[in-house]
Amino acid sequence: MFLAALMVATPALAKDRTGYTAIAAGNLSQAEATLSAERAIFPRRPEVLLNLAAVYARTDRVAQARTLYNDVLASEPVSLDLANGGATSSHEVAQRGLARLSTTVASR
């Protein structure tokens, strides 16, 4: 359940530039391409880092996902809108993502 919320963390007006549409459709390779291009322009944008971390986590690149979650935690928290209409902080999403990575690794 949390992974779905994590993947769609995005500002209300930038859904296609944060990989939202591709992630929601399950097209992780397209999401990664979109997010990588966006990251080249905005390397510290938390919604890009978080969504890219989610893609990495879902494609078994745990170390890369962990690095991005830690990058988000090293910056100032920002408020993110979720697809379900709620809002949360970038730090909360990153902390939950890291916890999920730890659970996934421990269960293998």
PDB file as gemmi writes it, atoms N, CA and C in Angstrom:
CRYST1    1.000    1.000    1.000  90.00  90.00  90.00 P 1                      
ATOM      1  N   MET A   1       0.826  -1.194   0.000  1.00  0.00           N  
ATOM      2  CA  MET A   1       0.000   0.000   0.000  1.00  0.00           C  
ATOM      3  C   MET A   1       0.865   1.250   0.000  1.00  0.00           C  
ATOM      4  N   PHE A   2       1.884   1.299   0.867  1.00  0.00           N  
ATOM      5  CA  PHE A   2       2.723   2.492   0.921  1.00  0.00           C  
ATOM      6  C   PHE A   2       3.456   2.726  -0.381  1.00  0.00           C  
ATOM      7  N   LEU A   3       3.911   1.654  -1.041  1.00  0.00           N  
ATOM      8  CA  LEU A   3       4.660   1.824  -2.274  1.00  0.00           C  
ATOM      9  C   LEU A   3       3.841   2.586  -3.301  1.00  0.00           C  
ATOM     10  N   ALA A   4       2.545   2.338  -3.375  1.00  0.00           N  
ATOM     11  CA  ALA A   4       1.707   3.070  -4.322  1.00  0.00           C  
ATOM     12  C   ALA A   4       1.691   4.550  -3.989  1.00  0.00           C  
ATOM     13  N   ALA A   5       1.585   4.893  -2.722  1.00  0.00           N  
ATOM     14  CA  ALA A   5       1.591   6.305  -2.340  1.00  0.00           C  
ATOM     15  C   ALA A   5       2.946   6.924  -2.614  1.00  0.00           C  
ATOM     16  N   LEU A   6       3.988   6.182  -2.364  1.00  0.00           N  
ATOM     17  CA  LEU A   6       5.336   6.680  -2.595  1.00  0.00           C  
ATOM     18  C   LEU A   6       5.562   6.975  -4.061  1.00  0.00           C  
ATOM     19  N   MET A   7       5.126   6.122  -4.899  1.00  0.00           N  
ATOM     20  CA  MET A   7       5.399   6.276  -6.321  1.00  0.00           C  
ATOM     21  C   MET A   7       4.694   7.479  -6.924  1.00  0.00           C  
ATOM     22  N   VAL A   8       3.631   7.925  -6.325  1.00  0.00           N  
ATOM     23  CA  VAL A   8       2.888   9.007  -6.943  1.00  0.00           C  
ATOM     24  C   VAL A   8       3.067  10.334  -6.232  1.00  0.00           C  
ATOM     25  N   ALA A   9       4.006  10.422  -5.340  1.00  0.00           N  
ATOM     26  CA  ALA A   9       4.296  11.693  -4.687  1.00  0.00           C  
ATOM     27  C   ALA A   9       4.723  12.684  -5.753  1.00  0.00           C  
ATOM     28  N   THR A  10       3.971  13.738  -5.906  1.00  0.00           N  
ATOM     29  CA  THR A  10       4.243  14.670  -6.991  1.00  0.00           C  
ATOM     30  C   THR A  10       3.500  15.977  -6.785  1.00  0.00           C  
ATOM     31  N   PRO A  11       4.054  17.091  -7.198  1.00  0.00           N  
ATOM     32  CA  PRO A  11       3.312  18.339  -7.141  1.00  0.00           C  
ATOM     33  C   PRO A  11       2.119  18.262  -8.089  1.00  0.00           C  
ATOM     34  N   ALA A  12       1.060  18.924  -7.757  1.00  0.00           N  
ATOM     35  CA  ALA A  12      -0.183  18.819  -8.504  1.00  0.00           C  
ATOM     36  C   ALA A  12      -0.034  19.139  -9.987  1.00  0.00           C  
ATOM     37  N   LEU A  13       0.827  20.073 -10.367  1.00  0.00           N  
ATOM     38  CA  LEU A  13       0.897  20.497 -11.761  1.00  0.00           C  
ATOM     39  C   LEU A  13       2.056  19.897 -12.544  1.00  0.00           C  
ATOM     40  N   ALA A  14       2.796  18.979 -11.983  1.00  0.00           N  
ATOM     41  CA  ALA A  14       3.977  18.473 -12.687  1.00  0.00           C  
ATOM     42  C   ALA A  14       3.952  16.961 -12.846  1.00  0.00           C  
ATOM     43  N   LYS A  15       2.788  16.377 -12.946  1.00  0.00           N  
ATOM     44  CA  LYS A  15       2.688  14.924 -12.953  1.00  0.00           C  
ATOM     45  C   LYS A  15       3.455  14.263 -14.088  1.00  0.00           C  
ATOM     46  N   ASP A  16       3.411  14.785 -15.297  1.00  0.00           N  
ATOM     47  CA  ASP A  16       4.105  14.100 -16.373  1.00  0.00           C  
ATOM     48  C   ASP A  16       5.609  14.320 -16.337  1.00  0.00           C  
ATOM     49  N   ARG A  17       6.098  15.322 -15.651  1.00  0.00           N  
ATOM     50  CA  ARG A  17       7.540  15.550 -15.560  1.00  0.00           C  
ATOM     51  C   ARG A  17       8.170  14.810 -14.395  1.00  0.00           C  
ATOM     52  N   THR A  18       7.381  14.159 -13.585  1.00  0.00           N  
ATOM     53  CA  THR A  18       7.913  13.395 -12.459  1.00  0.00           C  
ATOM     54  C   THR A  18       7.698  11.891 -12.632  1.00  0.00           C  
ATOM     55  N   GLY A  19       7.375  11.458 -13.826  1.00  0.00           N  
ATOM     56  CA  GLY A  19       7.203  10.046 -14.098  1.00  0.00           C  
ATOM     57  C   GLY A  19       5.909   9.452 -13.599  1.00  0.00           C  
ATOM     58  N   TYR A  20       5.012  10.268 -13.095  1.00  0.00           N  
ATOM     59  CA  TYR A  20       3.766   9.781 -12.498  1.00  0.00           C  
ATOM     60  C   TYR A  20       2.969   8.901 -13.458  1.00  0.00           C  
ATOM     61  N   THR A  21       2.749   9.388 -14.657  1.00  0.00           N  
ATOM     62  CA  THR A  21       1.906   8.655 -15.612  1.00  0.00           C  
ATOM     63  C   THR A  21       2.512   7.295 -15.942  1.00  0.00           C  
ATOM     64  N   ALA A  22       3.805   7.270 -16.196  1.00  0.00           N  
ATOM     65  CA  ALA A  22       4.466   6.010 -16.534  1.00  0.00           C  
ATOM     66  C   ALA A  22       4.475   5.050 -15.342  1.00  0.00           C  
ATOM     67  N   ILE A  23       4.737   5.560 -14.147  1.00  0.00           N  
ATOM     68  CA  ILE A  23       4.731   4.694 -12.959  1.00  0.00           C  
ATOM     69  C   ILE A  23       3.341   4.122 -12.739  1.00  0.00           C  
ATOM     70  N   ALA A  24       2.334   4.966 -12.833  1.00  0.00           N  
ATOM     71  CA  ALA A  24       0.955   4.504 -12.625  1.00  0.00           C  
ATOM     72  C   ALA A  24       0.564   3.443 -13.645  1.00  0.00           C  
ATOM     73  N   ALA A  25       1.118   3.541 -14.858  1.00  0.00           N  
ATOM     74  CA  ALA A  25       0.816   2.562 -15.904  1.00  0.00           C  
ATOM     75  C   ALA A  25       1.699   1.318 -15.804  1.00  0.00           C  
ATOM     76  N   GLY A  26       2.658   1.321 -14.864  1.00  0.00           N  
ATOM     77  CA  GLY A  26       3.550   0.194 -14.707  1.00  0.00           C  
ATOM     78  C   GLY A  26       4.701   0.171 -15.695  1.00  0.00           C  
ATOM     79  N   ASN A  27       4.903   1.264 -16.400  1.00  0.00           N  
ATOM     80  CA  ASN A  27       5.980   1.354 -17.382  1.00  0.00           C  
ATOM     81  C   ASN A  27       7.213   1.957 -16.708  1.00  0.00           C  
ATOM     82  N   LEU A  28       7.923   1.136 -15.981  1.00  0.00           N  
ATOM     83  CA  LEU A  28       9.044   1.616 -15.180  1.00  0.00           C  
ATOM     84  C   LEU A  28      10.221   2.081 -16.025  1.00  0.00           C  
ATOM     85  N   SER A  29      10.426   1.488 -17.188  1.00  0.00           N  
ATOM     86  CA  SER A  29      11.532   1.945 -18.035  1.00  0.00           C  
ATOM     87  C   SER A  29      11.256   3.346 -18.571  1.00  0.00           C  
ATOM     88  N   GLN A  30      10.019   3.616 -18.944  1.00  0.00           N  
ATOM     89  CA  GLN A  30       9.666   4.969 -19.393  1.00  0.00           C  
ATOM     90  C   GLN A  30       9.746   5.956 -18.231  1.00  0.00           C  
ATOM     91  N   ALA A  31       9.286   5.539 -17.071  1.00  0.00           N  
ATOM     92  CA  ALA A  31       9.371   6.403 -15.889  1.00  0.00           C  
ATOM     93  C   ALA A  31      10.823   6.741 -15.593  1.00  0.00           C  
ATOM     94  N   GLU A  32      11.696   5.753 -15.655  1.00  0.00           N  
ATOM     95  CA  GLU A  32      13.107   5.998 -15.384  1.00  0.00           C  
ATOM     96  C   GLU A  32      13.701   6.974 -16.406  1.00  0.00           C  
ATOM     97  N   ALA A  33      13.363   6.810 -17.665  1.00  0.00           N  
ATOM     98  CA  ALA A  33      13.877   7.725 -18.691  1.00  0.00           C  
ATOM     99  C   ALA A  33      13.404   9.154 -18.435  1.00  0.00           C  
ATOM    100  N   THR A  34      12.126   9.308 -18.123  1.00  0.00           N  
ATOM    101  CA  THR A  34      11.565  10.629 -17.828  1.00  0.00           C  
ATOM    102  C   THR A  34      12.234  11.246 -16.606  1.00  0.00           C  
ATOM    103  N   LEU A  35      12.351  10.464 -15.553  1.00  0.00           N  
ATOM    104  CA  LEU A  35      12.932  10.955 -14.306  1.00  0.00           C  
ATOM    105  C   LEU A  35      14.421  11.267 -14.448  1.00  0.00           C  
ATOM    106  N   SER A  36      15.143  10.465 -15.191  1.00  0.00           N  
ATOM    107  CA  SER A  36      16.564  10.727 -15.401  1.00  0.00           C  
ATOM    108  C   SER A  36      16.776  12.024 -16.172  1.00  0.00           C  
ATOM    109  N   ALA A  37      15.942  12.263 -17.177  1.00  0.00           N  
ATOM    110  CA  ALA A  37      16.035  13.509 -17.940  1.00  0.00           C  
ATOM    111  C   ALA A  37      15.692  14.703 -17.056  1.00  0.00           C  
ATOM    112  N   GLU A  38      14.673  14.572 -16.249  1.00  0.00           N  
ATOM    113  CA  GLU A  38      14.268  15.654 -15.348  1.00  0.00           C  
ATOM    114  C   GLU A  38      15.335  15.902 -14.281  1.00  0.00           C  
ATOM    115  N   ARG A  39      15.946  14.837 -13.814  1.00  0.00           N  
ATOM    116  CA  ARG A  39      16.989  14.970 -12.798  1.00  0.00           C  
ATOM    117  C   ARG A  39      18.218  15.696 -13.352  1.00  0.00           C  
ATOM    118  N   ALA A  40      18.491  15.525 -14.636  1.00  0.00           N  
ATOM    119  CA  ALA A  40      19.616  16.232 -15.248  1.00  0.00           C  
ATOM    120  C   ALA A  40      19.396  17.743 -15.214  1.00  0.00           C  
ATOM    121  N   ILE A  41      18.140  18.163 -15.253  1.00  0.00           N  
ATOM    122  CA  ILE A  41      17.794  19.592 -15.222  1.00  0.00           C  
ATOM    123  C   ILE A  41      17.635  20.083 -13.786  1.00  0.00           C  
ATOM    124  N   PHE A  42      16.966  19.283 -12.960  1.00  0.00           N  
ATOM    125  CA  PHE A  42      16.669  19.629 -11.564  1.00  0.00           C  
ATOM    126  C   PHE A  42      17.200  18.525 -10.642  1.00  0.00           C  
ATOM    127  N   PRO A  43      18.507  18.507 -10.392  1.00  0.00           N  
ATOM    128  CA  PRO A  43      19.109  17.381  -9.667  1.00  0.00           C  
ATOM    129  C   PRO A  43      18.695  17.242  -8.206  1.00  0.00           C  
ATOM    130  N   ARG A  44      18.100  18.246  -7.600  1.00  0.00           N  
ATOM    131  CA  ARG A  44      17.729  18.183  -6.177  1.00  0.00           C  
ATOM    132  C   ARG A  44      16.220  18.155  -5.961  1.00  0.00           C  
ATOM    133  N   ARG A  45      15.428  18.117  -7.002  1.00  0.00           N  
ATOM    134  CA  ARG A  45      13.971  18.148  -6.865  1.00  0.00           C  
ATOM    135  C   ARG A  45      13.492  16.874  -6.158  1.00  0.00           C  
ATOM    136  N   PRO A  46      12.929  17.012  -4.942  1.00  0.00           N  
ATOM    137  CA  PRO A  46      12.617  15.815  -4.147  1.00  0.00           C  
ATOM    138  C   PRO A  46      11.611  14.877  -4.798  1.00  0.00           C  
ATOM    139  N   GLU A  47      10.606  15.388  -5.479  1.00  0.00           N  
ATOM    140  CA  GLU A  47       9.620  14.490  -6.082  1.00  0.00           C  
ATOM    141  C   GLU A  47      10.238  13.653  -7.198  1.00  0.00           C  
ATOM    142  N   VAL A  48      11.233  14.198  -7.884  1.00  0.00           N  
ATOM    143  CA  VAL A  48      11.940  13.436  -8.904  1.00  0.00           C  
ATOM    144  C   VAL A  48      12.807  12.361  -8.241  1.00  0.00           C  
ATOM    145  N   LEU A  49      13.547  12.752  -7.213  1.00  0.00           N  
ATOM    146  CA  LEU A  49      14.404  11.793  -6.509  1.00  0.00           C  
ATOM    147  C   LEU A  49      13.586  10.667  -5.876  1.00  0.00           C  
ATOM    148  N   LEU A  50      12.465  11.020  -5.270  1.00  0.00           N  
ATOM    149  CA  LEU A  50      11.633  10.008  -4.613  1.00  0.00           C  
ATOM    150  C   LEU A  50      11.021   9.041  -5.618  1.00  0.00           C  
ATOM    151  N   ASN A  51      10.524   9.560  -6.719  1.00  0.00           N  
ATOM    152  CA  ASN A  51       9.923   8.679  -7.716  1.00  0.00           C  
ATOM    153  C   ASN A  51      10.984   7.819  -8.392  1.00  0.00           C  
ATOM    154  N   LEU A  52      12.167   8.380  -8.628  1.00  0.00           N  
ATOM    155  CA  LEU A  52      13.249   7.582  -9.197  1.00  0.00           C  
ATOM    156  C   LEU A  52      13.687   6.507  -8.197  1.00  0.00           C  
ATOM    157  N   ALA A  53      13.743   6.841  -6.927  1.00  0.00           N  
ATOM    158  CA  ALA A  53      14.062   5.849  -5.901  1.00  0.00           C  
ATOM    159  C   ALA A  53      13.038   4.718  -5.905  1.00  0.00           C  
ATOM    160  N   ALA A  54      11.772   5.058  -6.081  1.00  0.00           N  
ATOM    161  CA  ALA A  54      10.723   4.033  -6.137  1.00  0.00           C  
ATOM    162  C   ALA A  54      10.929   3.113  -7.339  1.00  0.00           C  
ATOM    163  N   VAL A  55      11.299   3.696  -8.468  1.00  0.00           N  
ATOM    164  CA  VAL A  55      11.581   2.884  -9.656  1.00  0.00           C  
ATOM    165  C   VAL A  55      12.767   1.968  -9.386  1.00  0.00           C  
ATOM    166  N   TYR A  56      13.825   2.514  -8.815  1.00  0.00           N  
ATOM    167  CA  TYR A  56      14.993   1.692  -8.487  1.00  0.00           C  
ATOM    168  C   TYR A  56      14.618   0.560  -7.533  1.00  0.00           C  
ATOM    169  N   ALA A  57      13.834   0.869  -6.520  1.00  0.00           N  
ATOM    170  CA  ALA A  57      13.430  -0.158  -5.554  1.00  0.00           C  
ATOM    171  C   ALA A  57      12.631  -1.266  -6.234  1.00  0.00           C  
ATOM    172  N   ARG A  58      11.750  -0.886  -7.128  1.00  0.00           N  
ATOM    173  CA  ARG A  58      10.911  -1.888  -7.809  1.00  0.00           C  
ATOM    174  C   ARG A  58      11.678  -2.683  -8.848  1.00  0.00           C  
ATOM    175  N   THR A  59      12.849  -2.196  -9.224  1.00  0.00           N  
ATOM    176  CA  THR A  59      13.671  -2.914 -10.207  1.00  0.00           C  
ATOM    177  C   THR A  59      14.937  -3.481  -9.550  1.00  0.00           C  
ATOM    178  N   ASP A  60      14.846  -3.725  -8.250  1.00  0.00           N  
ATOM    179  CA  ASP A  60      15.900  -4.397  -7.472  1.00  0.00           C  
ATOM    180  C   ASP A  60      17.243  -3.680  -7.482  1.00  0.00           C  
ATOM    181  N   ARG A  61      17.216  -2.358  -7.476  1.00  0.00           N  
ATOM    182  CA  ARG A  61      18.453  -1.579  -7.340  1.00  0.00           C  
ATOM    183  C   ARG A  61      18.400  -0.845  -6.002  1.00  0.00           C  
ATOM    184  N   VAL A  62      18.490  -1.641  -4.961  1.00  0.00           N  
ATOM    185  CA  VAL A  62      18.304  -1.165  -3.592  1.00  0.00           C  
ATOM    186  C   VAL A  62      19.332  -0.108  -3.204  1.00  0.00           C  
ATOM    187  N   ALA A  63      20.580  -0.310  -3.533  1.00  0.00           N  
ATOM    188  CA  ALA A  63      21.626   0.651  -3.151  1.00  0.00           C  
ATOM    189  C   ALA A  63      21.380   2.012  -3.800  1.00  0.00           C  
ATOM    190  N   GLN A  64      20.978   2.014  -5.067  1.00  0.00           N  
ATOM    191  CA  GLN A  64      20.693   3.282  -5.736  1.00  0.00           C  
ATOM    192  C   GLN A  64      19.463   3.960  -5.124  1.00  0.00           C  
ATOM    193  N   ALA A  65      18.452   3.181  -4.795  1.00  0.00           N  
ATOM    194  CA  ALA A  65      17.259   3.740  -4.159  1.00  0.00           C  
ATOM    195  C   ALA A  65      17.622   4.341  -2.808  1.00  0.00           C  
ATOM    196  N   ARG A  66      18.406   3.626  -2.023  1.00  0.00           N  
ATOM    197  CA  ARG A  66      18.809   4.110  -0.701  1.00  0.00           C  
ATOM    198  C   ARG A  66      19.564   5.437  -0.819  1.00  0.00           C  
ATOM    199  N   THR A  67      20.452   5.549  -1.794  1.00  0.00           N  
ATOM    200  CA  THR A  67      21.203   6.785  -1.998  1.00  0.00           C  
ATOM    201  C   THR A  67      20.257   7.955  -2.267  1.00  0.00           C  
ATOM    202  N   LEU A  68      19.274   7.750  -3.115  1.00  0.00           N  
ATOM    203  CA  LEU A  68      18.337   8.832  -3.432  1.00  0.00           C  
ATOM    204  C   LEU A  68      17.482   9.204  -2.219  1.00  0.00           C  
ATOM    205  N   TYR A  69      17.013   8.223  -1.469  1.00  0.00           N  
ATOM    206  CA  TYR A  69      16.237   8.535  -0.261  1.00  0.00           C  
ATOM    207  C   TYR A  69      17.087   9.351   0.716  1.00  0.00           C  
ATOM    208  N   ASN A  70      18.349   8.984   0.869  1.00  0.00           N  
ATOM    209  CA  ASN A  70      19.237   9.738   1.758  1.00  0.00           C  
ATOM    210  C   ASN A  70      19.509  11.145   1.230  1.00  0.00           C  
ATOM    211  N   ASP A  71      19.583  11.303  -0.077  1.00  0.00           N  
ATOM    212  CA  ASP A  71      19.739  12.641  -0.671  1.00  0.00           C  
ATOM    213  C   ASP A  71      18.553  13.533  -0.315  1.00  0.00           C  
ATOM    214  N   VAL A  72      17.360  12.964  -0.357  1.00  0.00           N  
ATOM    215  CA  VAL A  72      16.161  13.730   0.009  1.00  0.00           C  
ATOM    216  C   VAL A  72      16.228  14.120   1.479  1.00  0.00           C  
ATOM    217  N   LEU A  73      16.629  13.197   2.336  1.00  0.00           N  
ATOM    218  CA  LEU A  73      16.715  13.487   3.767  1.00  0.00           C  
ATOM    219  C   LEU A  73      17.787  14.524   4.092  1.00  0.00           C  
ATOM    220  N   ALA A  74      18.776  14.652   3.237  1.00  0.00           N  
ATOM    221  CA  ALA A  74      19.848  15.621   3.461  1.00  0.00           C  
ATOM    222  C   ALA A  74      19.450  17.043   3.061  1.00  0.00           C  
ATOM    223  N   SER A  75      18.311  17.184   2.409  1.00  0.00           N  
ATOM    224  CA  SER A  75      17.837  18.506   2.000  1.00  0.00           C  
ATOM    225  C   SER A  75      16.653  18.939   2.870  1.00  0.00           C  
ATOM    226  N   GLU A  76      16.249  20.173   2.720  1.00  0.00           N  
ATOM    227  CA  GLU A  76      15.100  20.688   3.474  1.00  0.00           C  
ATOM    228  C   GLU A  76      13.832  19.933   3.077  1.00  0.00           C  
ATOM    229  N   PRO A  77      12.959  19.606   4.028  1.00  0.00           N  
ATOM    230  CA  PRO A  77      11.708  18.927   3.678  1.00  0.00           C  
ATOM    231  C   PRO A  77      10.769  19.867   2.917  1.00  0.00           C  
ATOM    232  N   VAL A  78      10.047  19.290   1.983  1.00  0.00           N  
ATOM    233  CA  VAL A  78       9.027  20.036   1.253  1.00  0.00           C  
ATOM    234  C   VAL A  78       7.726  19.249   1.316  1.00  0.00           C  
ATOM    235  N   SER A  79       6.622  19.946   1.156  1.00  0.00           N  
ATOM    236  CA  SER A  79       5.315  19.307   1.149  1.00  0.00           C  
ATOM    237  C   SER A  79       5.036  18.746  -0.236  1.00  0.00           C  
ATOM    238  N   LEU A  80       4.549  17.511  -0.278  1.00  0.00           N  
ATOM    239  CA  LEU A  80       4.215  16.857  -1.535  1.00  0.00           C  
ATOM    240  C   LEU A  80       2.750  16.463  -1.532  1.00  0.00           C  
ATOM    241  N   ASP A  81       2.101  16.643  -2.662  1.00  0.00           N  
ATOM    242  CA  ASP A  81       0.732  16.184  -2.844  1.00  0.00           C  
ATOM    243  C   ASP A  81       0.779  14.727  -3.279  1.00  0.00           C  
ATOM    244  N   LEU A  82      -0.144  13.930  -2.760  1.00  0.00           N  
ATOM    245  CA  LEU A  82      -0.241  12.525  -3.128  1.00  0.00           C  
ATOM    246  C   LEU A  82      -1.428  12.326  -4.052  1.00  0.00           C  
ATOM    247  N   ALA A  83      -1.395  11.275  -4.839  1.00  0.00           N  
ATOM    248  CA  ALA A  83      -2.465  10.996  -5.791  1.00  0.00           C  
ATOM    249  C   ALA A  83      -3.814  10.817  -5.108  1.00  0.00           C  
ATOM    250  N   ASN A  84      -3.822  10.390  -3.848  1.00  0.00           N  
ATOM    251  CA  ASN A  84      -5.079  10.176  -3.137  1.00  0.00           C  
ATOM    252  C   ASN A  84      -5.660  11.465  -2.562  1.00  0.00           C  
ATOM    253  N   GLY A  85      -5.019  12.598  -2.859  1.00  0.00           N  
ATOM    254  CA  GLY A  85      -5.514  13.887  -2.377  1.00  0.00           C  
ATOM    255  C   GLY A  85      -4.868  14.343  -1.088  1.00  0.00           C  
ATOM    256  N   GLY A  86      -4.107  13.481  -0.449  1.00  0.00           N  
ATOM    257  CA  GLY A  86      -3.434  13.845   0.788  1.00  0.00           C  
ATOM    258  C   GLY A  86      -2.137  14.584   0.500  1.00  0.00           C  
ATOM    259  N   ALA A  87      -1.467  14.930   1.565  1.00  0.00           N  
ATOM    260  CA  ALA A  87      -0.162  15.585   1.453  1.00  0.00           C  
ATOM    261  C   ALA A  87       0.747  15.030   2.533  1.00  0.00           C  
ATOM    262  N   THR A  88       2.017  15.068   2.283  1.00  0.00           N  
ATOM    263  CA  THR A  88       3.007  14.606   3.242  1.00  0.00           C  
ATOM    264  C   THR A  88       4.316  15.316   2.955  1.00  0.00           C  
ATOM    265  N   SER A  89       5.280  15.149   3.838  1.00  0.00           N  
ATOM    266  CA  SER A  89       6.575  15.797   3.605  1.00  0.00           C  
ATOM    267  C   SER A  89       7.498  14.860   2.825  1.00  0.00           C  
ATOM    268  N   SER A  90       8.429  15.446   2.133  1.00  0.00           N  
ATOM    269  CA  SER A  90       9.412  14.660   1.388  1.00  0.00           C  
ATOM    270  C   SER A  90      10.214  13.772   2.336  1.00  0.00           C  
ATOM    271  N   HIS A  91      10.465  14.255   3.536  1.00  0.00           N  
ATOM    272  CA  HIS A  91      11.220  13.458   4.508  1.00  0.00           C  
ATOM    273  C   HIS A  91      10.422  12.232   4.948  1.00  0.00           C  
ATOM    274  N   GLU A  92       9.135  12.396   5.139  1.00  0.00           N  
ATOM    275  CA  GLU A  92       8.295  11.259   5.530  1.00  0.00           C  
ATOM    276  C   GLU A  92       8.314  10.183   4.444  1.00  0.00           C  
ATOM    277  N   VAL A  93       8.200  10.599   3.197  1.00  0.00           N  
ATOM    278  CA  VAL A  93       8.212   9.639   2.095  1.00  0.00           C  
ATOM    279  C   VAL A  93       9.571   8.933   2.036  1.00  0.00           C  
ATOM    280  N   ALA A  94      10.643   9.694   2.174  1.00  0.00           N  
ATOM    281  CA  ALA A  94      11.986   9.103   2.125  1.00  0.00           C  
ATOM    282  C   ALA A  94      12.198   8.126   3.283  1.00  0.00           C  
ATOM    283  N   GLN A  95      11.759   8.487   4.480  1.00  0.00           N  
ATOM    284  CA  GLN A  95      11.917   7.595   5.634  1.00  0.00           C  
ATOM    285  C   GLN A  95      11.131   6.297   5.446  1.00  0.00           C  
ATOM    286  N   ARG A  96       9.936   6.410   4.916  1.00  0.00           N  
ATOM    287  CA  ARG A  96       9.139   5.204   4.670  1.00  0.00           C  
ATOM    288  C   ARG A  96       9.759   4.357   3.571  1.00  0.00           C  
ATOM    289  N   GLY A  97      10.299   5.010   2.558  1.00  0.00           N  
ATOM    290  CA  GLY A  97      10.969   4.277   1.496  1.00  0.00           C  
ATOM    291  C   GLY A  97      12.166   3.509   2.017  1.00  0.00           C  
ATOM    292  N   LEU A  98      12.964   4.156   2.857  1.00  0.00           N  
ATOM    293  CA  LEU A  98      14.114   3.478   3.458  1.00  0.00           C  
ATOM    294  C   LEU A  98      13.674   2.303   4.325  1.00  0.00           C  
ATOM    295  N   ALA A  99      12.626   2.495   5.096  1.00  0.00           N  
ATOM    296  CA  ALA A  99      12.123   1.407   5.941  1.00  0.00           C  
ATOM    297  C   ALA A  99      11.651   0.239   5.082  1.00  0.00           C  
ATOM    298  N   ARG A 100      11.015   0.542   3.987  1.00  0.00           N  
ATOM    299  CA  ARG A 100      10.539  -0.513   3.094  1.00  0.00           C  
ATOM    300  C   ARG A 100      11.715  -1.269   2.470  1.00  0.00           C  
ATOM    301  N   LEU A 101      12.770  -0.541   2.128  1.00  0.00           N  
ATOM    302  CA  LEU A 101      13.970  -1.206   1.585  1.00  0.00           C  
ATOM    303  C   LEU A 101      14.556  -2.161   2.612  1.00  0.00           C  
ATOM    304  N   SER A 102      14.615  -1.746   3.854  1.00  0.00           N  
ATOM    305  CA  SER A 102      15.172  -2.587   4.914  1.00  0.00           C  
ATOM    306  C   SER A 102      14.328  -3.837   5.110  1.00  0.00           C  
ATOM    307  N   THR A 103      13.023  -3.690   5.039  1.00  0.00           N  
ATOM    308  CA  THR A 103      12.110  -4.830   5.188  1.00  0.00           C  
ATOM    309  C   THR A 103      12.276  -5.788   4.019  1.00  0.00           C  
ATOM    310  N   THR A 104      12.410  -5.247   2.814  1.00  0.00           N  
ATOM    311  CA  THR A 104      12.565  -6.091   1.631  1.00  0.00           C  
ATOM    312  C   THR A 104      13.849  -6.890   1.701  1.00  0.00           C  
ATOM    313  N   VAL A 105      14.935  -6.247   2.068  1.00  0.00           N  
ATOM    314  CA  VAL A 105      16.223  -6.922   2.168  1.00  0.00           C  
ATOM    315  C   VAL A 105      16.181  -7.990   3.249  1.00  0.00           C  
ATOM    316  N   ALA A 106      15.575  -7.703   4.377  1.00  0.00           N  
ATOM    317  CA  ALA A 106      15.519  -8.641   5.496  1.00  0.00           C  
ATOM    318  C   ALA A 106      14.675  -9.875   5.154  1.00  0.00           C  
ATOM    319  N   SER A 107      13.714  -9.744   4.267  1.00  0.00           N  
ATOM    320  CA  SER A 107      12.820 -10.857   3.982  1.00  0.00           C  
ATOM    321  C   SER A 107      13.340 -11.775   2.876  1.00  0.00           C  
ATOM    322  N   ARG A 108      14.448 -11.419   2.236  1.00  0.00           N  
ATOM    323  CA  ARG A 108      14.951 -12.251   1.131  1.00  0.00           C  
ATOM    324  C   ARG A 108      15.656 -13.473   1.605  1.00  0.00           C  
TER     325      ARG A 108                                                      
END                                                                             
